[in-house]
Amino acid sequence: MHRDICEGNREESSFCLFILFFNSVIISCRLRLCRLTAACCGDLSSALSTSQTLAELNLQDNRLEDSGVQLLCEALKRPNCKLQKIKLRGCHLTDACCGDLSSVLSTSQTLSELNLKHNKLEDSGVQLLCEGLKHSHCKLQKLKLANCDLTAACCGDLSSVFSTRQTLTELDLRNNKLEDSGMRLLCEGLKHPNCKLQNLRLSRCDFTVACCGELFSALGSNRALRELDVCENKLEDSGVKQLCEGLKHRNSRVQKLWLWQCGLTAACCGDLSAALSTNQSLTELELTSNIGTVPIKSGHLVTLLYCSLCSLCRLWQCGLTAACCGDLSAALSTNQSLTELELSGNKLGDSGIKLLCEGLKHPSCKLVWDCHLTDACCGALSSLLSTNQSLRELNLSSNKLSYSGVKLLCEGLRHPNCQLQKLEIHHNVYWAEEFQERQQQLWQTHSLMST
């Protein structure tokens, strides 16, 4: 049984605590934003000690403070407690409770996920947590420390966890000032053969191209890492060039690479293309908001897509125009791996979209397209819907589509070849059957308005 509590409902949360005491079948309890304080944590601790079925507890965005979490930790350390996941995001915690949490990590045989995002734990708090993480009894797999006021000072301790614990597979360090010195320390741990980390989130950590050599070395050594998020760090083209060398290494198993807003230009596309054509495990590439001083040009973009085995490529707000759409269309008709392409925020215009539709109609194209368009290209889109039997999702939100444009789309939707399942239009999401009903209503309304 799962118990969901309405956000901000303190009376309902009190009822849920009562239920926890007397109901032995609750598996998951969500008490986010219920205005709870440390005053309820004694009762909650007793409930946790009693329940042998509760596996997930979400207490996000409640003012529990250190004293409340210290009470919870008493229950979490007891053998009767079978909790696997606890979310304490934004609970006004500091390093004062980290010793207690560390004790839980070294004691609990079931806790596998701990979310401490948006708490001022600071380096001293994380250093205490690392003591628990390195304990032989620790079974934690996922640790989230985004926006916890961390610096490079705690990175040595985290690095030692990588080389000690083989259970930790996911670490979220986003929005902490780790800088280049901190990244170098983390990379030492990533290179250790004991490191089993699969997902590492490092966006907005204030590091630069200066540490990319160490990252390159880590990518070439670590066989476990599958997802790497380095968004919103000043890597620039030279930094990505070094990363690509690591991605081309035979040991690299990275599947998803996020490079959102890293100050990249067209100059790095050749390196990315070489990495994509070498590393067949890389299936998702995020290049959003990388306009730089030199926008990505068609030749570089097409090289990326021709050589890529990626199934997902995001190029939102990359300074693209209609000038690249002819070459892009040719690439789409050749690439059978790409199933999702994000081109939103680019000035492709109606002429560009019409060119893209030619590539999308090719039988080799397997694209699930997601792009912001305008009304004037609805005829081309209608033709696409009646031709492409692999298209499942179409995003037309934030566009001024008139009745005539929607009517053209409906012609394509009614075609027997159309396999579209989801249409997003005017900020509303419709499934195929629902949209057919809505378009009938639209026709009736239009007929009434015309009479």
MOZI-V379426 format. One record per residue. N is the residue number from 1. RES is the residue in one letter. PHI is phi in whole degrees, -180 to 180 (none if undefined). Layout:
[[N | RES | PHI] [N | RES | PHI]]
This chain:
[[1 | M | none] [2 | H | -110] [3 | R | -122] [4 | D | -104] [5 | I | -108] [6 | C | -62] [7 | E | -60] [8 | G | 80] [9 | N | -99] [10 | R | -73] [11 | E | -64] [12 | E | -65] [13 | S | -66] [14 | S | -64] [15 | F | -62] [16 | C | -66] [17 | L | -62] [18 | F | -62] [19 | I | -62] [20 | L | -59] [21 | F | -63] [22 | F | -111] [23 | N | -112] [24 | S | -96] [25 | V | -114] [26 | I | -70] [27 | I | -101] [28 | S | -135] [29 | C | -131] [30 | R | -115] [31 | L | -123] [32 | R | -68] [33 | L | 55] [34 | C | -106] [35 | R | 57] [36 | L | -79] [37 | T | -131] [38 | A | -60] [39 | A | -62] [40 | C | -94] [41 | C | -73] [42 | G | -65] [43 | D | -65] [44 | L | -65] [45 | S | -62] [46 | S | -63] [47 | A | -64] [48 | L | -64] [49 | S | -69] [50 | T | -87] [51 | S | -75] [52 | Q | -107] [53 | T | -113] [54 | L | -63] [55 | A | -109] [56 | E | -138] [57 | L | -132] [58 | N | -110] [59 | L | -116] [60 | Q | -58] [61 | D | 60] [62 | N | -119] [63 | R | -86] [64 | L | -79] [65 | E | 60] [66 | D | -61] [67 | S | -63] [68 | G | -68] [69 | V | -68] [70 | Q | -62] [71 | L | -67] [72 | L | -62] [73 | C | -63] [74 | E | -60] [75 | A | -72] [76 | L | -64] [77 | K | -83] [78 | R | -79] [79 | P | -63] [80 | N | -69] [81 | C | -74] [82 | K | -111] [83 | L | -60] [84 | Q | -107] [85 | K | -134] [86 | I | -135] [87 | K | -112] [88 | L | -122] [89 | R | -63] [90 | G | 60] [91 | C | -103] [92 | H | 61] [93 | L | -97] [94 | T | -132] [95 | D | -67] [96 | A | -65] [97 | C | -100] [98 | C | -72] [99 | G | -64] [100 | D | -67] [101 | L | -64] [102 | S | -62] [103 | S | -63] [104 | V | -62] [105 | L | -61] [106 | S | -86] [107 | T | -113] [108 | S | -66] [109 | Q | -94] [110 | T | -119] [111 | L | -65] [112 | S | -117] [113 | E | -141] [114 | L | -133] [115 | N | -110] [116 | L | -120] [117 | K | -59] [118 | H | 60] [119 | N | -130] [120 | K | -84] [121 | L | -77] [122 | E | 61] [123 | D | -61] [124 | S | -62] [125 | G | -69] [126 | V | -68] [127 | Q | -61] [128 | L | -68] [129 | L | -59] [130 | C | -63] [131 | E | -62] [132 | G | -69] [133 | L | -64] [134 | K | -84] [135 | H | -69] [136 | S | -64] [137 | H | -84] [138 | C | -67] [139 | K | -116] [140 | L | -64] [141 | Q | -110] [142 | K | -128] [143 | L | -130] [144 | K | -116] [145 | L | -127] [146 | A | -65] [147 | N | 57] [148 | C | -115] [149 | D | 60] [150 | L | -95] [151 | T | -134] [152 | A | -62] [153 | A | -62] [154 | C | -99] [155 | C | -72] [156 | G | -64] [157 | D | -66] [158 | L | -63] [159 | S | -61] [160 | S | -68] [161 | V | -65] [162 | F | -56] [163 | S | -84] [164 | T | -107] [165 | R | -94] [166 | Q | -100] [167 | T | -96] [168 | L | -70] [169 | T | -117] [170 | E | -141] [171 | L | -136] [172 | D | -112] [173 | L | -118] [174 | R | -59] [175 | N | 60] [176 | N | -128] [177 | K | -83] [178 | L | -79] [179 | E | 59] [180 | D | -63] [181 | S | -64] [182 | G | -68] [183 | M | -64] [184 | R | -62] [185 | L | -66] [186 | L | -61] [187 | C | -64] [188 | E | -61] [189 | G | -68] [190 | L | -63] [191 | K | -80] [192 | H | -70] [193 | P | -62] [194 | N | -78] [195 | C | -69] [196 | K | -114] [197 | L | -62] [198 | Q | -108] [199 | N | -132] [200 | L | -125] [201 | R | -106] [202 | L | -132] [203 | S | -69] [204 | R | 55] [205 | C | -108] [206 | D | 60] [207 | F | -106] [208 | T | -132] [209 | V | -59] [210 | A | -62] [211 | C | -104] [212 | C | -70] [213 | G | -63] [214 | E | -67] [215 | L | -64] [216 | F | -58] [217 | S | -64] [218 | A | -66] [219 | L | -64] [220 | G | -80] [221 | S | -105] [222 | N | -87] [223 | R | -92] [224 | A | -93] [225 | L | -63] [226 | R | -113] [227 | E | -132] [228 | L | -130] [229 | D | -112] [230 | V | -122] [231 | C | -60] [232 | E | 57] [233 | N | -121] [234 | K | -81] [235 | L | -81] [236 | E | 59] [237 | D | -62] [238 | S | -66] [239 | G | -69] [240 | V | -66] [241 | K | -58] [242 | Q | -69] [243 | L | -59] [244 | C | -64] [245 | E | -62] [246 | G | -67] [247 | L | -65] [248 | K | -79] [249 | H | -66] [250 | R | -63] [251 | N | -81] [252 | S | -69] [253 | R | -121] [254 | V | -61] [255 | Q | -105] [256 | K | -130] [257 | L | -127] [258 | W | -107] [259 | L | -125] [260 | W | -58] [261 | Q | 51] [262 | C | -109] [263 | G | 72] [264 | L | -91] [265 | T | -132] [266 | A | -61] [267 | A | -63] [268 | C | -94] [269 | C | -66] [270 | G | -64] [271 | D | -67] [272 | L | -63] [273 | S | -62] [274 | A | -64] [275 | A | -66] [276 | L | -67] [277 | S | -78] [278 | T | -95] [279 | N | -91] [280 | Q | -81] [281 | S | -86] [282 | L | -75] [283 | T | -118] [284 | E | -139] [285 | L | -129] [286 | E | -112] [287 | L | -122] [288 | T | -57] [289 | S | 58] [290 | N | -119] [291 | I | -83] [292 | G | 60] [293 | T | -87] [294 | V | -126] [295 | P | -60] [296 | I | -64] [297 | K | -101] [298 | S | -60] [299 | G | -59] [300 | H | -67] [301 | L | -65] [302 | V | -65] [303 | T | -59] [304 | L | -58] [305 | L | -78] [306 | Y | -65] [307 | C | -87] [308 | S | -79] [309 | L | -103] [310 | C | -64] [311 | S | -96] [312 | L | -136] [313 | C | -136] [314 | R | -109] [315 | L | -127] [316 | W | -64] [317 | Q | 55] [318 | C | -112] [319 | G | 72] [320 | L | -81] [321 | T | -133] [322 | A | -62] [323 | A | -61] [324 | C | -95] [325 | C | -73] [326 | G | -65] [327 | D | -65] [328 | L | -64] [329 | S | -61] [330 | A | -64] [331 | A | -66] [332 | L | -64] [333 | S | -76] [334 | T | -105] [335 | N | -78] [336 | Q | -98] [337 | S | -91] [338 | L | -69] [339 | T | -116] [340 | E | -148] [341 | L | -132] [342 | E | -105] [343 | L | -120] [344 | S | -61] [345 | G | 77] [346 | N | -114] [347 | K | -87] [348 | L | -79] [349 | G | 68] [350 | D | -63] [351 | S | -65] [352 | G | -67] [353 | I | -64] [354 | K | -63] [355 | L | -67] [356 | L | -61] [357 | C | -61] [358 | E | -64] [359 | G | -69] [360 | L | -68] [361 | K | -79] [362 | H | -66] [363 | P | -62] [364 | S | -77] [365 | C | -76] [366 | K | -111] [367 | L | -71] [368 | V | -102] [369 | W | -83] [370 | D | -141] [371 | C | -151] [372 | H | -87] [373 | L | -123] [374 | T | -126] [375 | D | -65] [376 | A | -67] [377 | C | -102] [378 | C | -66] [379 | G | -64] [380 | A | -65] [381 | L | -66] [382 | S | -61] [383 | S | -64] [384 | L | -61] [385 | L | -61] [386 | S | -86] [387 | T | -113] [388 | N | -83] [389 | Q | -91] [390 | S | -104] [391 | L | -70] [392 | R | -115] [393 | E | -141] [394 | L | -137] [395 | N | -108] [396 | L | -118] [397 | S | -70] [398 | S | 62] [399 | N | -130] [400 | K | -92] [401 | L | -87] [402 | S | -91] [403 | Y | -58] [404 | S | -65] [405 | G | -66] [406 | V | -65] [407 | K | -62] [408 | L | -64] [409 | L | -60] [410 | C | -63] [411 | E | -61] [412 | G | -69] [413 | L | -65] [414 | R | -81] [415 | H | -68] [416 | P | -62] [417 | N | -78] [418 | C | -69] [419 | Q | -116] [420 | L | -60] [421 | Q | -109] [422 | K | -140] [423 | L | -127] [424 | E | -109] [425 | I | -146] [426 | H | 53] [427 | H | 66] [428 | N | -116] [429 | V | -105] [430 | Y | -122] [431 | W | -90] [432 | A | -53] [433 | E | -66] [434 | E | -64] [435 | F | -66] [436 | Q | -60] [437 | E | -66] [438 | R | -67] [439 | Q | -70] [440 | Q | -63] [441 | Q | -62] [442 | L | -63] [443 | W | -62] [444 | Q | -62] [445 | T | -63] [446 | H | -64] [447 | S | -63] [448 | L | -65] [449 | M | -70] [450 | S | -81] [451 | T | -87]]
